[in-house]
Amino acid sequence: MNPIAVASPTGERASAAVTWITWGKWATGLLLLGSLLVLAGASVGSTGFESVLRAAHDPLAWQIVWEIRLPRTLGAWAAGALLGLAGAVAQGLFRNPLADPFLLGSASGASLGIAVGLALFGGSAFATQWLIRVGLTAAGFMGAVGGVLLTLLLAKGVQHTLRLLLAGVIVGVVLGAVKDLIALAVPDILQAMQAFSLGSTGFIGWTACLLMGAVWLVCMLLAWSLARGLDGLALGEATAQSLGLPLVPLRAAMVAVLALATGTAVAQTGLIAFVGLAAPHLVRSVVKTTHGPLILLSSLTGAALLLSADILARWLMAPQELPVGVLTAVLGGSYLLWLMHRRTGRGGGL
């Protein structure tokens, strides 16, 4: 009997076991980090740490922690998890490390939906009135999904990845221009649109947390079940076809996951840049794995990134706040520039 034929499956199983242990450790570490960040987020605010200490016997302090800080903190974690997941899916789908969740027109579509909603409802992009808030959230989500559907229509489906990518860029430019025209026609919404464009987690409530949590669970299950298809697609379309992968249904399912995750996050927090782009890069820099674990780890990393940025946004200039989207853009952009400089110096690319 050939000893290599006997040893090879055992070696593959041992290698797979090591890989699962490695990414399992990272997932556990990211969950622990997320738990610590949630505790920190519940303790940071305009009233300081005293609210947490007094929450047990002070009804006002308890209200601040339970109704404001905790839903905002958990909402930031959930939105970051959705963006990290969407970023990993986008980079796998387009086989491009520079792909981000907003490539298919979801961001510009959500901005247009919010602009139309503000022009109809008036008020702030993060209005506190329940009816207006639900209406604007629905407008943002419908706009994001509409942008993706328009991209699919322009690309004539999902058969060609490059055509899909170019269509997304075109739709983003056109819908962004329409949004600007609406803002110029209704100047009262300019300030609210600026707040949406800069991103904010300040008005996330428990309902939004539950919604984002449910959508994250659905998207994670779908993405995990389709991860083997992304592994095959990473080898090239010709190779994937030779392996018998159904490329068109795979792309359609991944586009649906991308649209649902991105649209839900953007509708609740506005445009928060670089989280979905940087999270998969961070994961790949510390652990090499297939797309299933990569999507999970990217999601947990995105959650930690956005929650960390949200805590810093509240703490750096307390009692005033920095726009969290600006902070993520500065930190994420700086990291990617450093990564590009380091890998260019080694003769590689992103």
PyMOL commands that set and color helices and strands:
alter all, ss='L'
color gray80, all
select helices_A, chain A and resi 3-43+50-54+59-94+106-121+130-154+161-185+187-198+206-225+227-233+237-242+247-269+275-286+291-315+324-345
alter helices_A, ss='H'
color red, helices_A
deselect
rebuild
show_as cartoon
